[in-house]
Amino acid sequence: MALLRGRGAMTGVNLIAIAYKKGFTKDGKSRYADIQLDARDLRGPKQTNLHLKSDRVQGEDGKVRHNNGAPYSTSQMEEIAEAAGPNTEPILDKDGNEIGTIYGFKGNVMPATHGTGLVVNTKSVKASEFVVDSRTLDRQLASMRAAREAQAAAKESQAQSSAPETEREQAAEVEVDQPTVG
């Protein structure tokens, strides 16, 4: 889940919404959308998970997956679509059939009152500063991967730099612990 901390971190956030055609609830009153912090937003590059909501769920096959969808009413999704305007891109399956839409927009986020994660305050949405295109999802994944790799490299670097200090401390303790002959 995206971590937005500090004063003003949750206001005026560039976002993308991924909404699949089959993402409606059975009664048709709500639609699930995977809303993510746009990787090009200033808050995006260091995020290892750009999703506003990300829950680990265990499938029937026993495999752990992530559920990134949050329910938004149809009127809320209409507000997001209206704010995005022409800043949309179709999501295509491997056969070239449209299965959903990516919307680029900007808005304020807040902690979810039900469940986990963050949700968009749809009363604050407006046009995004960034254009959504066919490479948007690839850039999102690449950004999260780069952030994870940088985080892992920093941890490894920190572990390596602390290891010589530990060896020196142990050597100093050994020297002190030896009895003096005199």
Secondary structure, DSSP 8 states (H G I E B T S, - for coil): -----STTTTSSEEEEEEEEEEEE-TTSSEEEEEEEE-TTSTTSTT-S--BS--EEEE-TTS-EEEE--EEEEHHHHHHHHHHHTT-EEEEE-TTS-EEEEEEEEEEEEEE-SSSSSEEEEEEEEEE-SS---TTHHHHHHHHHHHHHHHHHHHHHHHHHHHHHHHHHHHHHHHHHHS----
